[in-house]
Amino acid sequence: MTDSAKLRRIRALVLKESRQIVRDPSSIAIGAVLPLILILLFGFGLSLDVKNVPIAIVMEDATPEAIDLAGGFQLSPFFHPSITRSMPSAQRLLLEHRVDAILRIPADLSRRVAARDAGLQLIVHGGDANRARIIEGYVQGVVAAWSARLAAEQSANPVPVVNVQSRLWFNEANDSSYFLVPGLIVLVMTLIGALLTAMVMAREWERGTLESLFVTPVRVEEILLGKTLPYFALALFGFALCVLSAKLLFHVPLRGSLWVLLGDSMLYVLIALGIGLLISSWVKNQLVASQLALLATFMPAFMLSGFLFDLRSMPAAVRMITYVLPARYYVALLQTVFLGGNVWSVIVPNTLVLAAMVVALGLASRITMHKSLQ
């Protein structure tokens, strides 16, 4: 009987909140219209620049020519090279996105240079097409400078003796929407989860309806569930719009499991909802709550998640801050599942961090709401 009464109370709260969403045009706009606007604007209108490139240099034989070429990358301010002896280890680094490119120096480089028929292989991570193009240009520049210097030492007529054969991984179309569109999902989930929840709860405080609920048999956890479930469903609707737009409008591949993507997205939505509940528990004014929600969730998700700017290009102090932001882990998951597939060495640790944040925010919301009742 107690469980039945609890379910009836939760259902009544969910129905009440769902009707409020339908009556409120702003909620519909943020949940349904804004995802389409964001994905169209960012997908069609945004491109990015790059700085500081980690690259794996596969040196199959430490010949003087190979060492000299690798030294050119080590001295370049645009690269942070890692020297390795085998392609499989370099490919693992690229698969886990610990490097952005692989330059393979063959074992017979010296012989090929002497025969003026040398070739290098360049593999670039194509998740961010704009970054990949710039990396190719950087590598071509370093190799061209080394080749010209080598030719000058061997001949009075300096002619380049090395060519680079390159290809893109994860983004064969060389399209920046492959990188931007998956990252947009984090902005949509953040807006729907944190902003809407913070504003709605603050509005309830302003109108005094929460105080009315507090004197009823409804418990604190039931109020939290009643406020959370409708916006959780609205956020998943926005998620579905984003995924469909990515596939149908921009033809972004989904190489990983849809269920993994959905599960991680549900975790992130719960985190955003928890942050919104915390903000509205502390601040009982709609305007202030909305501003705090934007500053605490949307702006960090936009600027410090790796969605727009590569985290390795940031100062160390700023990069440390990103480790406490859930958007950092969600962006890594989105880009991996969409473009790289089910890379479990990336998916598992990031998912565990999101799950831990869900538990922590759930407990914090329950404690904060309990304090507000006293």
N, C-alpha and C positions, 0 to 999 in steps of 0.2 A: 504493500500500500504506500509505503514511504517512497519507494522508487517510482511508482506510478505517478504520485503527486509531483515528484521532482521533475519527471519528464513532461508533465502537463505544464508546469510553470516555465520550463525552458522553452517548450514549444510556443507558449503564449508570448514570451519575450521575443523569440525569433520572428514570429508573425508580426508583432508590433513593429520591430525594427525593419523588417522587410517592407512593410507598408510605408514606413517613413522614407525609405530609400526611393520607392516608386514615386512618392509625392515630391521628393526633393530633386529638382532638375540638376543641381550642382553635383550630386552624387552620381547620377546617370552620366553626366558629362565626363567626370573624372574616371568613372569605371569603364565606359564604353567608347566615348568619342575621343578622349585624350590619347589612349593608346594608338589609335589610328593616326591621329595628327602627329604624334611624336615619331612613329615609325616611318611616316612619309617624309617628314622634314629631315630627320637624321639620315634615313636611308638614301634619299636622293640628293641632299644638299650639303653633306659634310665630308671633308677629307682632312687628313692629318699629316703632320711632319714627325720626324724621328730624331733621336739623339742617343748616343751611347749604345753600342750594339755588342752583345755577347755572341761570340762565334767559336765553333769547334774546328780546329785545324787538324785534319787527319794526316800525319806525317808517317807514311809507310816505311820510309828509309831516311835516316838523318844524314842526307848528303849535304855538302856545303850550299848547293843551290836551294835546297828545301829549307835549311836553317836560315839562309839569307831572306827567303821569301816570308817565312814565319816572323822573322824579326821586323819586317816592314809592318805587319799587323800589330805587333807588340808595341812598336813606337808610334803607331797612329793614334791620335786622340779620339778617333771615332769607333775604336774597337776595344773589346776586352777579350782576347783570345784564350782558349783552353786547348792545350796540345794533347792529342791522343794518338794512339798507334793503330786503332782498328775502327772500321766503319760501324760495326754493330753498337759499340759504346757511344759513338757520336750520334747515331740514329736514336738511341734511347734518350740522350740529352735533348734532341730536337723534339721527340715525341712528347716528352714531359714539359716542353717549352722552357727548358733551362738555358737553351741557346736559341738564337734566331736563325742561324745558318750553319752550314757545314761546308768547309773548303777541303777537298780531298787532293792531296799532293801525291801523285803516283810514285812508286818505288823507282821507276826508270826515268825519273825527271832529268837527271844529268845526261843520259844518253839521248833523250828526246831534244833537250836544249842544244846539244852538240849537232844534232841532225836538223835543227831548226824546225821541229815538228812537235813541240811540246803542247800538252793540253792539261787543264785543270778541271775538276768537276765542282760546281757550286750548287748546293741544295739550300733553298731558302724557305723558311716557314711562311706560308702564304695566308695565315689567318688574317693578318692586317695587310691588305694589298698595297696600300700606300707605303707602309714601312718596308715591305718586301722590295718594292721598286727602288727605294732609297738605299737599302742594303746592297742590292745588286750594283748600283752606281758606285757606292763606296768601295766594294770589293774590286770592281773593274778598275777604279782609279789606283788602288794600291798595287794591283797586279801589273797594270800598264806602266807605272813608275818603275817597278822592279824589273820588268821586261826591257824597258828602254835602257835602264842602267846596265843590265847584263849585256844587251846587244852592243852598247857603246864600248864595253870592256873587251868584247870579242871581235869587233869590227869597226872600221873607221866610219862606216855607214850604219848608224843605229836604226835597226828595223825591229819592231816587236817580234819576238819568237814564240810567244805563248798566247793561246786563246783560251777563253773560259766558256764552258758549256754549262748553262744554268737551267734549273727548273724549279717550280714552286710546289711545295707540299701543302696539302689541306685547302688550297685555294687556286686550283688550276686556271680558273677564269680570270684571276688577277683583278678581282672586283672588291672594292672597299666595303660594299654592303655585307659581304660575308663576315666582316669583323664588326661592323656597327650594329647591324640588325639584331643579332643575338644579345648584344650588350644592352639594347634598349629595354629588354624585358625587365632588367633590374630596376630601371627608372619607373616603369609602369607599376610593378609590384610595390615599390616603395611609396609611390604617390597614393595608390589605392589603400594600402595597408596602414601606413603611418598617418598620412595627412587626413584622410577621411575619418579614421577612428579618433584621432585627437580632437578634431572639430566637433564630431557628433557627441562625444562624451562631455566636452566643454559646454556644448549647447544644452545638454541635459542638466548640467550644474547650474547654468544661468537661468533656466526655466524652473528649476526646483523639482523636476520630475524624479531625479535620483533620490532625493530625500523622501519623496512619497514611496518609492520602492523600498527604501530601507526599513520602513515601518510595517511592511507586509511580510508574510512568511518566506518570501523569496530570499535565498541565501546569496552570499557574495559570489561564490563560484558560478551560481546560476545566472547572476547578472552579467558576469564576465563572458560566459558562454553565449548568452542571448545577444550581447553586443558584438561578439566576435564572429559568430557563424555566418550572418548575412554578408558581412564584408569579406570574409574568407571566400564565400561563394562568388562575390562580385570580382574579387581579385583573380580567381581562377578563370572567370569569364574573360577578363582582360588578357590573361595569359594565353587563352585559346585564340583570341584575336591576333595576338602578336605572332604566335607560332604559325597560324594560317597565313598571315601576311608575309612572314619570312619565306614560307614555301611557295605561295602562289604569286606574290608580287615580285619578290627579289630572287626566287629560285635558290635560296640558301639551303645547302644540303643538311640533313639531320642524320649524321653518320652513327650516332650512339643510340641508346635505348630511349624511347619516348617515356617509358615508365621511370627510368632514372631521372630524366629531365623533370617529369611531373612531381616525383617525390621530393627532389631538391627544391623545386619551386614552392611546394607546399610548406616546407620548412622555412623558407625565406619569408613567405607571407605571414606565417605565425610570428616570426621575429618582428616584422614591420608592425603587425597588430599589437604585439606586446609593447613596443616602443611608443606607439600612439596611445595606448592605455596608460602607460606610465606618465607621459607628458600631460595628459588631460587630468590625471589624478593630482598632479602637483599644481597645474595651472588651470583655473576654472573659468577662463575667458577665451572665447572662440578666436579672436584676433591674435592674442598672444600665443595660444596653443598652436595655431596654424603656422605662425612665424617660427616658433621653436621646432615644430615638426620639419619644416623646410630646412632649417639650419642644421638640425641634428641628423637628418636622414637623407633628404634629397640632394643637398649640396655635397656631402661627402660621397654619396653614391655616384654623383656626376663627375666629381673632380679627383677623388682619391681611391677609386675602386679598380683602376686599370681599364675602365671602359673607354676613356678618351686618351689618357696619357699613360705611357709605360712607367710602371712603378720603379723600375731600375734606374730611370733617369732622374728620379727625385732625390733631394738631399736625404741623408740617413735619418735625420730627426723626423722628417715628414713621413718617410717610409715606415718608421716604427709605429706611427699613429695608425697607419692603415691596417695593422694586424688586429686591432680591436673593432674594425668595421666589418659587419657581416657582408656588405656589398662586395668586398674584396674577394671573399671565398665564393660567392654566388656568381660573380662575373667569370672567375676561373672555371667554374663548373659549366656555365653556359657555353663558353667558347670551346671547351674541351668536348662536351657531348655533341654540339652541333658540328664542329669541324674536324675533331680528332677521333671521335668515336668513344667507346667505352675504355678509356685509359684509367684503369682502376687505381694506379699509383697516384693519380691526381684526384679522382672522384672520391675515394674512401676518406682520406684525411680531411678534405674540405667539407664533406658531408658530416663527418663527426664533429667538426667545429660548429657547424650550423645547428646540429642537434643539441649540443651543449648550450648554445646560446638560447635555443627555444626553452629548455628547462630552466635556465637562469632567469630569463625574462618572465616566464610563467610564474615562478615563485615570487619574483619581485612585484609583479602586478597584483598577485593575491595578497601579499603583505601590505602593499601600499593602500589597496582598497580597504583592507581590514582596518588600517589606522584611520582612514577617513570616516569610518563609521563611529569611532569613539568620540 
